[in-house]
Amino acid sequence: MYAIEIFYSEEDEGFVAIVPELAGCSAFGETEENALQEVKVAMQLWLETAKAIGRIIPVPQKRSLVAGLA
């Protein structure tokens, strides 16, 4: 599973979700939950497109779910 980062954007007045391991894969939502749902769709489309055009698909890196929460 790829790591997903979600943050609030004052400029966009909503939440942005990115998948750092998949270049350019991001989505926007009015809520964190909506941004997460949208980025999951974007991730699926990114992976399908990469496969279709023969692009190398990065292997998900293992990351701690609690990293940085201290």
NUKOL-165161 format. One record per residue: residue number from 1; x, y, z of N, C-alpha, C, O, CB in turn; residue in one letter. Coordinates in pm, 1 decimal, always signed. Glycine has a CB too. Example, Ala and Ser with C-alpha at 12.3 -4.5 7.8 and 13.67 -1.06 7.14 Angstrom:
! NUKOL-165161
{pt 1,{+1319.0,-569.0,+780.0},{+1230.0,-450.0,+780.0},{+1320.0,-330.0,+780.0},{+1423.6,-331.9,+846.5},{+1130.8,-447.3,+904.6},"A"}
{pt 2,{+1285.0,-225.0,+708.0},{+1367.0,-106.0,+714.0},{+1290.0,+3.0,+787.0},{+1340.9,+113.8,+803.9},{+1408.4,-59.8,+572.5},"S"}
//
This chain:
! NUKOL-165161
{pt 1,{+84.7,-118.2,+0.0},{+0.0,+0.0,+0.0},{+88.9,+124.1,+0.0},{+186.7,+131.9,+74.3},{-96.2,+0.0,+122.5},"M"}
{pt 2,{+54.5,+218.1,-82.0},{+130.4,+342.8,-91.1},{+90.2,+438.8,+21.4},{-25.7,+444.3,+62.5},{+108.4,+409.3,-228.6},"Y"}
{pt 3,{+187.8,+512.7,+69.0},{+160.7,+614.6,+170.8},{+82.5,+729.4,+106.9},{+107.2,+767.3,-7.6},{+293.7,+667.0,+234.8},"A"}
{pt 4,{-10.8,+783.0,+182.2},{-91.2,+897.0,+138.0},{-75.9,+1007.4,+240.4},{-91.0,+984.9,+360.5},{-241.6,+858.1,+119.3},"I"}
{pt 5,{-45.8,+1126.5,+192.2},{-35.3,+1242.6,+280.9},{-152.6,+1335.2,+252.6},{-183.5,+1364.0,+137.0},{+101.0,+1317.4,+261.7},"E"}
{pt 6,{-217.7,+1381.4,+358.6},{-331.5,+1472.5,+344.6},{-304.1,+1596.6,+428.7},{-265.4,+1587.3,+545.2},{-465.8,+1403.6,+388.0},"I"}
{pt 7,{-324.6,+1711.8,+368.0},{-303.0,+1836.6,+440.9},{-405.9,+1940.4,+396.9},{-461.7,+1932.6,+287.4},{-159.0,+1889.5,+418.2},"F"}
{pt 8,{-429.3,+2037.2,+484.3},{-522.5,+2144.6,+453.0},{-450.6,+2252.8,+375.4},{-340.7,+2294.0,+412.5},{-585.5,+2202.4,+580.9},"Y"}
{pt 9,{-512.2,+2299.1,+267.7},{-456.8,+2406.9,+186.0},{-542.4,+2531.8,+203.8},{-658.1,+2536.0,+162.0},{-449.7,+2365.7,+35.9},"S"}
{pt 10,{-484.2,+2632.3,+266.0},{-557.0,+2759.4,+283.9},{-590.1,+2819.6,+148.5},{-699.0,+2873.3,+128.1},{-473.8,+2859.9,+368.3},"E"}
{pt 11,{-494.9,+2810.1,+55.8},{-512.4,+2867.5,-78.2},{-632.5,+2805.2,-149.7},{-711.3,+2875.3,-213.2},{-384.9,+2847.4,-162.1},"E"}
{pt 12,{-645.3,+2673.3,-138.7},{-754.5,+2602.7,-205.5},{-879.2,+2589.6,-118.5},{-985.2,+2549.8,-166.7},{-708.1,+2465.7,-247.5},"D"}
{pt 13,{-866.0,+2623.3,+9.8},{-974.8,+2613.4,+106.0},{-1033.4,+2472.1,+110.3},{-1154.7,+2452.0,+104.7},{-1083.8,+2714.3,+72.1},"E"}
{pt 14,{-942.7,+2376.1,+120.3},{-983.7,+2236.8,+128.7},{-862.2,+2149.0,+151.3},{-752.1,+2198.1,+176.4},{-1058.6,+2193.7,+1.7},"G"}
{pt 15,{-883.2,+2020.6,+142.4},{-776.7,+1924.5,+170.9},{-716.0,+1869.5,+42.9},{-786.7,+1840.6,-53.7},{-829.9,+1810.3,+256.5},"F"}
{pt 16,{-585.5,+1855.5,+43.8},{-511.8,+1798.0,-67.7},{-452.3,+1666.1,-19.9},{-393.3,+1658.4,+87.9},{-400.3,+1895.9,-120.1},"V"}
{pt 17,{-468.4,+1564.3,-100.5},{-409.5,+1433.6,-71.8},{-308.7,+1402.7,-181.7},{-338.7,+1417.9,-300.1},{-519.4,+1321.5,-62.3},"A"}
{pt 18,{-189.1,+1359.3,-142.4},{-86.6,+1324.6,-239.2},{-32.6,+1185.3,-209.8},{-37.7,+1136.6,-96.8},{+27.0,+1428.3,-237.8},"I"}
{pt 19,{+19.2,+1122.9,-314.9},{+86.0,+993.3,-303.0},{+229.8,+1018.6,-346.8},{+259.5,+1014.0,-466.2},{+14.7,+879.0,-391.0},"V"}
{pt 20,{+319.5,+1045.2,-251.9},{+456.5,+1085.7,-286.3},{+531.0,+988.4,-377.8},{+614.8,+1030.8,-457.4},{+535.3,+1103.3,-161.1},"P"}
{pt 21,{+501.9,+860.3,-367.6},{+573.0,+762.1,-448.7},{+523.9,+754.6,-592.6},{+589.9,+694.7,-677.5},{+561.2,+627.5,-385.7},"E"}
{pt 22,{+408.7,+814.8,-620.8},{+353.3,+815.4,-756.2},{+353.2,+959.7,-806.4},{+262.7,+1037.3,-775.7},{+208.2,+753.7,-759.5},"L"}
{pt 23,{+454.4,+993.6,-882.9},{+475.4,+1131.9,-928.2},{+348.9,+1193.8,-987.7},{+290.4,+1141.1,-1082.3},{+587.4,+1136.3,-1031.3},"A"}
{pt 24,{+308.7,+1306.4,-930.0},{+194.2,+1380.7,-981.0},{+58.6,+1327.5,-937.5},{-44.1,+1381.3,-979.0},{+199.5,+1382.2,-1127.8},"G"}
{pt 25,{+55.3,+1224.9,-856.4},{-71.9,+1167.0,-812.8},{-123.1,+1243.2,-690.9},{-65.3,+1235.7,-582.5},{-56.0,+1015.5,-780.3},"C"}
{pt 26,{-232.2,+1316.6,-710.5},{-289.6,+1396.2,-602.2},{-438.3,+1415.2,-626.7},{-489.2,+1386.8,-735.1},{-218.4,+1533.2,-590.2},"S"}
{pt 27,{-507.0,+1463.6,-524.1},{-650.2,+1488.9,-535.4},{-690.0,+1594.3,-432.4},{-615.5,+1623.5,-338.8},{-732.2,+1357.6,-515.5},"A"}
{pt 28,{-807.4,+1649.9,-451.7},{-860.4,+1755.2,-365.2},{-993.9,+1710.5,-308.7},{-1068.3,+1637.4,-374.1},{-875.5,+1889.2,-442.3},"F"}
{pt 29,{-1024.3,+1754.5,-186.9},{-1155.0,+1729.1,-127.6},{-1190.4,+1836.6,-27.7},{-1102.0,+1899.5,+30.6},{-1158.3,+1592.6,-60.9},"G"}
{pt 30,{-1318.3,+1858.1,-7.5},{-1362.9,+1957.4,+89.9},{-1339.1,+1909.4,+232.2},{-1327.4,+1990.4,+324.2},{-1510.8,+1989.1,+69.6},"E"}
{pt 31,{-1331.7,+1776.5,+250.8},{-1301.9,+1717.3,+381.7},{-1183.8,+1621.8,+364.3},{-1149.5,+1584.4,+252.2},{-1427.6,+1642.2,+441.3},"T"}
{pt 32,{-1122.0,+1582.9,+476.0},{-1012.5,+1485.1,+469.2},{-1062.1,+1354.1,+408.7},{-993.2,+1292.9,+327.1},{-952.8,+1459.8,+609.9},"E"}
{pt 33,{-1180.9,+1311.6,+448.7},{-1236.5,+1186.3,+399.4},{-1259.9,+1192.1,+249.4},{-1232.2,+1095.7,+178.0},{-1366.6,+1154.0,+471.4},"E"}
{pt 34,{-1310.9,+1305.4,+201.4},{-1336.0,+1321.9,+58.7},{-1205.3,+1322.6,-19.1},{-1196.8,+1262.9,-126.5},{-1414.0,+1450.9,+32.3},"N"}
{pt 35,{-1103.3,+1389.5,+34.0},{-972.7,+1391.8,-31.3},{-914.8,+1250.8,-38.6},{-855.1,+1213.3,-139.5},{-876.1,+1485.8,+43.5},"A"}
{pt 36,{-931.9,+1172.9,+67.2},{-882.9,+1035.3,+68.2},{-954.9,+951.2,-37.3},{-890.8,+876.6,-111.4},{-901.1,+972.8,+207.6},"L"}
{pt 37,{-1086.4,+962.5,-44.5},{-1163.2,+888.4,-145.2},{-1117.2,+926.5,-286.3},{-1098.7,+839.9,-371.8},{-1315.0,+915.8,-128.8},"Q"}
{pt 38,{-1099.4,+1054.7,-309.2},{-1060.1,+1102.6,-441.9},{-919.4,+1058.1,-479.6},{-894.5,+1024.9,-595.4},{-1069.0,+1253.9,-447.4},"E"}
{pt 39,{-826.7,+1057.0,-383.6},{-690.2,+1017.3,-416.1},{-683.3,+866.7,-441.5},{-597.2,+821.6,-517.0},{-593.7,+1057.2,-302.5},"V"}
{pt 40,{-770.7,+789.3,-381.2},{-774.6,+646.3,-410.5},{-814.2,+623.0,-556.1},{-759.6,+534.7,-622.2},{-872.7,+574.3,-316.1},"K"}
{pt 41,{-908.5,+701.6,-605.4},{-948.2,+693.9,-746.6},{-830.1,+736.6,-834.8},{-798.9,+670.7,-933.9},{-1073.6,+783.9,-774.6},"V"}
{pt 42,{-765.3,+846.9,-797.8},{-650.8,+896.3,-874.7},{-538.3,+793.3,-877.0},{-473.0,+774.9,-979.8},{-599.6,+1029.0,-816.0},"A"}
{pt 43,{-515.4,+726.2,-764.7},{-411.8,+623.7,-756.9},{-442.1,+509.2,-852.8},{-353.9,+464.0,-925.8},{-399.1,+570.9,-613.2},"M"}
{pt 44,{-564.5,+463.0,-852.8},{-604.3,+353.4,-941.5},{-583.0,+393.2,-1087.4},{-529.1,+315.3,-1166.0},{-752.3,+314.5,-917.3},"Q"}
{pt 45,{-624.7,+513.5,-1123.3},{-607.3,+560.9,-1260.0},{-459.4,+576.7,-1294.7},{-418.0,+544.5,-1406.1},{-680.4,+693.7,-1279.5},"L"}
{pt 46,{-379.7,+626.1,-1199.7},{-235.2,+642.2,-1220.6},{-173.3,+506.4,-1250.9},{-97.0,+492.4,-1346.4},{-167.2,+706.8,-1096.1},"W"}
{pt 47,{-206.5,+406.0,-1169.1},{-148.8,+272.4,-1185.7},{-195.0,+207.0,-1316.3},{-115.0,+143.0,-1384.6},{-186.3,+183.6,-1066.6},"L"}
{pt 48,{-321.9,+222.2,-1351.5},{-372.6,+166.1,-1477.0},{-303.4,+230.5,-1597.0},{-265.6,+161.7,-1691.9},{-525.2,+185.4,-1487.1},"E"}
{pt 49,{-287.2,+360.9,-1592.3},{-222.3,+432.4,-1702.3},{-75.7,+393.8,-1712.9},{-25.1,+370.5,-1822.7},{-235.6,+583.8,-1683.4},"T"}
{pt 50,{-7.4,+387.1,-1599.6},{+134.3,+349.8,-1600.0},{+151.9,+211.3,-1661.1},{+243.1,+188.7,-1740.6},{+192.2,+353.2,-1456.6},"A"}
{pt 51,{+65.1,+120.1,-1623.7},{+72.6,-16.2,-1677.1},{+47.5,-15.5,-1827.9},{+116.8,-83.9,-1903.3},{-29.7,-108.4,-1606.0},"K"}
{pt 52,{-52.0,+62.0,-1871.4},{-89.0,+66.4,-2013.3},{+22.5,+123.9,-2101.2},{+39.1,+81.9,-2215.7},{-215.5,+148.9,-2031.2},"A"}
{pt 53,{+98.6,+219.5,-2047.9},{+203.8,+281.3,-2129.3},{+341.8,+222.0,-2101.8},{+441.7,+267.7,-2157.3},{+207.2,+430.8,-2104.3},"I"}
{pt 54,{+346.7,+121.4,-2017.1},{+473.2,+54.0,-1989.7},{+566.1,+127.7,-1895.3},{+687.0,+104.7,-1895.9},{+543.7,+30.5,-2115.9},"G"}
{pt 55,{+510.3,+215.7,-1814.7},{+590.8,+289.6,-1718.1},{+625.3,+200.4,-1599.0},{+545.7,+115.5,-1558.8},{+516.3,+416.3,-1671.0},"R"}
{pt 56,{+742.2,+219.8,-1544.1},{+782.1,+143.8,-1425.6},{+696.9,+188.7,-1307.1},{+685.0,+307.9,-1278.9},{+934.2,+162.8,-1395.0},"I"}
{pt 57,{+638.5,+91.5,-1238.8},{+553.7,+120.4,-1122.8},{+636.5,+96.5,-996.9},{+682.9,-15.0,-973.4},{+423.5,+31.7,-1123.0},"I"}
{pt 58,{+655.1,+201.0,-915.6},{+735.3,+183.8,-794.2},{+671.5,+86.8,-694.9},{+549.4,+79.1,-681.6},{+756.6,+317.9,-727.3},"P"}
{pt 59,{+758.2,+13.5,-626.2},{+712.5,-76.6,-520.7},{+683.3,+9.2,-397.6},{+765.6,+92.4,-359.6},{+819.5,-189.0,-489.1},"V"}
{pt 60,{+566.4,-10.4,-334.8},{+535.7,+68.9,-214.5},{+641.8,+46.6,-106.1},{+683.6,-66.5,-81.2},{+395.2,+32.2,-159.9},"P"}
{pt 61,{+683.7,+153.7,-43.3},{+780.3,+145.6,+65.8},{+706.3,+123.4,+196.5},{+598.9,+179.4,+218.3},{+867.1,+273.5,+73.0},"Q"}
{pt 62,{+763.5,+42.4,+282.2},{+701.3,+17.8,+412.7},{+727.6,+138.6,+501.6},{+841.8,+182.3,+516.1},{+756.4,-113.5,+478.8},"K"}
{pt 63,{+622.3,+191.6,+560.5},{+633.5,+306.9,+649.1},{+548.5,+282.8,+773.2},{+443.6,+218.6,+767.7},{+590.1,+437.4,+576.9},"R"}
{pt 64,{+595.3,+334.9,+882.7},{+521.3,+321.7,+1007.2},{+399.1,+412.3,+1003.9},{+408.4,+528.2,+963.4},{+610.8,+355.2,+1128.2},"S"}
{pt 65,{+285.2,+360.0,+1046.1},{+162.8,+439.0,+1049.8},{+166.8,+546.4,+1157.2},{+91.0,+643.2,+1150.9},{+43.8,+349.2,+1072.3},"L"}
{pt 66,{+253.6,+530.6,+1254.7},{+258.7,+627.3,+1363.4},{+383.8,+716.6,+1356.6},{+411.0,+791.6,+1450.3},{+254.3,+554.6,+1496.6},"V"}
{pt 67,{+457.7,+709.0,+1249.4},{+578.1,+791.7,+1236.8},{+540.3,+939.6,+1247.1},{+448.0,+986.2,+1180.3},{+651.0,+763.2,+1102.1},"A"}
{pt 68,{+610.9,+1010.2,+1329.2},{+590.6,+1153.6,+1341.5},{+473.5,+1195.5,+1429.1},{+441.5,+1314.2,+1435.8},{+572.1,+1210.4,+1208.3},"G"}
{pt 69,{+409.5,+1101.9,+1495.7},{+296.0,+1138.7,+1580.1},{+334.3,+1170.1,+1722.8},{+249.0,+1209.3,+1802.5},{+195.7,+1029.3,+1580.0},"L"}
{pt 70,{+459.4,+1154.1,+1756.3},{+504.9,+1177.1,+1894.2},{+498.0,+1323.1,+1932.2},{+532.7,+1359.4,+2044.6},{+646.7,+1126.9,+1912.3},"A"}
//
